[in-house]
């Protein structure tokens, strides 16, 4: 979370999901529920990448079952 501590307004969020398939509508809705509404999903990987503005709800990603990990770049 160093990017948030430096005061950057937007960072890149990479979210990885459990499984081997690309994120479906359910996974995309989970991201929208915590405030991530733009970005793209990978066609062959269980991952999504989004520009993400500062939001305290990023920590909620850790509690969502199909999400394995999230990274801020």
Rosetta blueprint (number, residue, H / E / L):
1 X L
2 X H
3 X H
4 X H
5 X H
6 X L
7 X L
8 X L
9 X L
10 X E
11 X E
12 X E
13 X E
14 X E
15 X E
16 X E
17 X E
18 X L
19 X L
20 X L
21 X L
22 X L
23 X L
24 X L
25 X H
26 X H
27 X H
28 X H
29 X H
30 X H
31 X H
32 X H
33 X H
34 X L
35 X L
36 X L
37 X L
38 X L
39 X L
40 X E
41 X E
42 X L
43 X L
44 X L
45 X L
46 X L
47 X E
48 X E
49 X E
50 X E
51 X E
52 X E
53 X E
54 X L
55 X L
56 X H
57 X H
58 X H
59 X H
60 X H
61 X H
62 X H
63 X H
64 X L
65 X L
66 X L
67 X E
68 X E
69 X E
70 X E
71 X E
72 X E
73 X L
